[in-house]
Amino acid sequence: MLIRTNYQLGAIIKGQRQTLGMTQSELARRAEVSLRTIVEIESGDGNPRFKSLLRCLDTLDLDISAEPRDHAADEATESLLRSVLSRTKER
């Protein structure tokens, strides 16, 4: 799944935690981070250490990857959005 914001990542982490039937406190304990860190990550707030984030992902059996962006796809999406928005303004 493509993640571009801290809020999206927080939602994924929260969803996986809930799927696994884990409380925030349990995730914090297992990942060896503070409860506050979990709350901030899941809400998309704060600025957690990358190491803390990796611990949470590992505890939840989630992977993270970095890949080059497909700029052609980004440009096509932007073009489509501009087209839709311009048609909406014309009405």
C-alpha positions as a LaTeX table, in Angstrom:
\begin{tabular}{lrrr}
\hline
Residue & $x$ (\AA) & $y$ (\AA) & $z$ (\AA) \\
\hline
Met1 & 0.00 & 0.00 & 0.00 \\
Leu2 & 1.25 & 3.45 & $-0.89$ \\
Ile3 & 1.67 & 5.67 & 2.15 \\
Arg4 & 2.32 & 9.36 & 1.73 \\
Thr5 & 1.28 & 10.87 & 5.07 \\
Asn6 & 1.84 & 10.20 & 8.74 \\
Tyr7 & $-1.94$ & 9.93 & 9.14 \\
Gln8 & $-2.12$ & 7.09 & 6.61 \\
Leu9 & 0.68 & 5.23 & 8.34 \\
Gly10 & $-0.97$ & 5.75 & 11.71 \\
Ala11 & $-4.26$ & 4.35 & 10.40 \\
Ile12 & $-2.50$ & 1.25 & 9.04 \\
Ile13 & $-0.70$ & 0.63 & 12.31 \\
Lys14 & $-3.91$ & 1.11 & 14.31 \\
Gly15 & $-5.84$ & $-1.19$ & 11.99 \\
Gln16 & $-3.25$ & $-3.95$ & 12.19 \\
Arg17 & $-3.05$ & $-3.61$ & 15.98 \\
Gln18 & $-6.82$ & $-3.97$ & 16.25 \\
Thr19 & $-6.85$ & $-6.88$ & 13.78 \\
Leu20 & $-4.37$ & $-8.66$ & 16.04 \\
Gly21 & $-6.55$ & $-7.92$ & 19.07 \\
Met22 & $-3.83$ & $-5.88$ & 20.74 \\
Thr23 & $-4.34$ & $-2.84$ & 22.96 \\
Gln24 & $-2.21$ & 0.25 & 22.60 \\
Ser25 & $-0.60$ & $-0.57$ & 25.94 \\
Glu26 & 0.22 & $-4.09$ & 24.81 \\
Leu27 & 1.78 & $-2.84$ & 21.57 \\
Ala28 & 3.84 & $-0.31$ & 23.52 \\
Arg29 & 5.08 & $-3.01$ & 25.89 \\
Arg30 & 5.92 & $-5.49$ & 23.13 \\
Ala31 & 7.60 & $-2.88$ & 20.92 \\
Glu32 & 9.43 & $-1.42$ & 23.91 \\
Val33 & 8.19 & 2.11 & 23.29 \\
Ser34 & 6.05 & 4.41 & 25.39 \\
Leu35 & 2.27 & 4.40 & 25.27 \\
Arg36 & 2.48 & 8.07 & 24.29 \\
Thr37 & 4.53 & 7.07 & 21.23 \\
Ile38 & 1.82 & 4.63 & 20.14 \\
Val39 & $-0.93$ & 7.21 & 20.64 \\
Glu40 & 1.01 & 9.78 & 18.62 \\
Ile41 & 1.84 & 7.36 & 15.80 \\
Glu42 & $-1.75$ & 6.14 & 15.48 \\
Ser43 & $-3.16$ & 9.67 & 15.46 \\
Gly44 & $-0.58$ & 10.88 & 12.95 \\
Asp45 & 0.70 & 13.45 & 15.45 \\
Gly46 & 4.06 & 13.88 & 17.02 \\
Asn47 & 7.42 & 12.99 & 15.59 \\
Pro48 & 8.39 & 9.48 & 16.72 \\
Arg49 & 11.92 & 8.20 & 16.31 \\
Phe50 & 12.35 & 6.07 & 13.23 \\
Lys51 & 13.66 & 3.27 & 15.44 \\
Ser52 & 10.43 & 3.36 & 17.48 \\
Leu53 & 8.37 & 3.23 & 14.33 \\
Leu54 & 10.35 & 0.24 & 13.06 \\
Arg55 & 9.84 & $-1.56$ & 16.38 \\
Cys56 & 6.08 & $-1.05$ & 16.11 \\
Leu57 & 6.01 & $-2.29$ & 12.53 \\
Asp58 & 8.06 & $-5.35$ & 13.45 \\
Thr59 & 5.84 & $-6.12$ & 16.43 \\
Leu60 & 2.77 & $-5.91$ & 14.19 \\
Asp61 & 4.42 & $-8.07$ & 11.51 \\
Leu62 & 4.33 & $-5.22$ & 8.99 \\
Asp63 & 7.02 & $-4.39$ & 6.43 \\
Ile64 & 8.08 & $-1.02$ & 5.10 \\
Ser65 & 9.73 & $-0.35$ & 1.76 \\
Ala66 & 10.94 & 2.61 & $-0.25$ \\
Glu67 & 10.67 & 2.64 & $-4.01$ \\
Pro68 & 11.18 & 5.28 & $-6.68$ \\
Arg69 & 8.01 & 7.16 & $-7.47$ \\
Asp70 & 6.26 & 6.61 & $-10.74$ \\
His71 & 6.22 & 10.26 & $-11.80$ \\
Ala72 & 4.36 & 9.46 & $-15.01$ \\
Ala73 & 1.49 & 8.01 & $-12.98$ \\
Asp74 & 1.58 & 11.01 & $-10.63$ \\
Glu75 & 1.39 & 13.40 & $-13.58$ \\
Ala76 & $-1.47$ & 11.43 & $-15.15$ \\
Thr77 & $-3.40$ & 11.54 & $-11.87$ \\
Glu78 & $-2.80$ & 15.28 & $-11.50$ \\
Ser79 & $-3.92$ & 15.86 & $-15.09$ \\
Leu80 & $-7.10$ & 13.89 & $-14.48$ \\
Leu81 & $-7.82$ & 15.81 & $-11.28$ \\
Arg82 & $-7.27$ & 19.18 & $-13.03$ \\
Ser83 & $-9.64$ & 18.08 & $-15.79$ \\
Val84 & $-12.34$ & 17.03 & $-13.33$ \\
Leu85 & $-11.94$ & 20.20 & $-11.29$ \\
Ser86 & $-12.12$ & 22.44 & $-14.34$ \\
Arg87 & $-15.34$ & 20.74 & $-15.47$ \\
Thr88 & $-16.78$ & 21.18 & $-11.99$ \\
Lys89 & $-15.97$ & 24.92 & $-12.03$ \\
Glu90 & $-17.63$ & 25.35 & $-15.43$ \\
Arg91 & $-20.99$ & 24.23 & $-14.08$ \\
\hline
\end{tabular}
